[in-house]
């Protein structure tokens, strides 16, 4: 089973790729990954700005999703993409709700050799993302508040029941 997942990941671009300088190469096919959830106004860290709340769309690689469903754990080479989009409430026939517009930033969380690293693509257009310094607040926040292995599974309605059933959910998350 592990061999099959590794082969699938290699064929689909589901594994992290790095430039010679250690930067993460942009996972351009992330919109073909598994969509986990969308939040409004949950943006924090470097991409947060005052004013109109932004949408956060979360995607995870297909191989990592399958492994989580099967085991309740995120394997090495897991990648999450946090796509941060601007929001507006006026357009076409919409007069009340909010809808998504252009990309504001993209952040990627990668698990390699058992360690999570965050990478930023501040404009969402860069071909390479630099790792956030280990002192960035995202590391402490995810480590303290992540419901499963550094990740906010508590905000992913399709994964929360799996985490509960597998007994991997941190208490009070």
Residue, then its C-alpha position, 0 to 999 in steps of 0.5 A: x500500500x505504501x509503495x502504491x501511494x508513493x507511486x501515485x504521489x510521484x505521478x501526480x506531483x503530490x510530493x514537495x519539490x525544492x529548488x537548489x537553495x531550499x525554497x519550495x517550488x510552487x505546487x501549480x496543480x494544487x487546485x486539483x488536490x482535495x479541497x478541505x474547507x473554506x473560512x471567511x475572516x480567519x486569515x492571520x500572520x503575514x497575510x492578514x490585513x485590516x478591513x474586509x475579511x479574506x477567504x482561506x481555502x485549504x487543499x491537501x495532496x491526494x496521497x496525504x488525504x488518502x493516508x489520513x482517511x486510512x490511518x488518521x495520520x499525516x505521512x511524510x511529504x504531506x502538503x497543505x495549501x492555504x489559498x488566501x483570496x480577497x472578498x467582496x460583497x458587491x458584484x453582479x446580482x449579489x447585494x449581501x453576501x461575500x464572494x471570493x475574488x483574486x488571490x492575495x497570498x498562498x502559504x504552504x505547510x509541508x511535512x518532511x522527515x517528521x517535521x512541518x515547515x511553512x512556506x510563503x508565496x506572498x503574492x501568490x505568483x512566485x515560482x518559489x516560496x521561502x520557508x518562514x523563520x522558525x520564530x514565526x507565530x504559525x509554528x507555535x500556533x499550529x503546534x499548540x492549537x492543531x487538533x491533529x499533528x500540527x494541523x487544524x483538522x477541527x476546521x475541516x468538516x470532512x476530516x473531523x469525524x475521521x480524527x475522532x473515530x481514529x482517536x487521534x484528535x487532541x482533547x478540547x480542539 
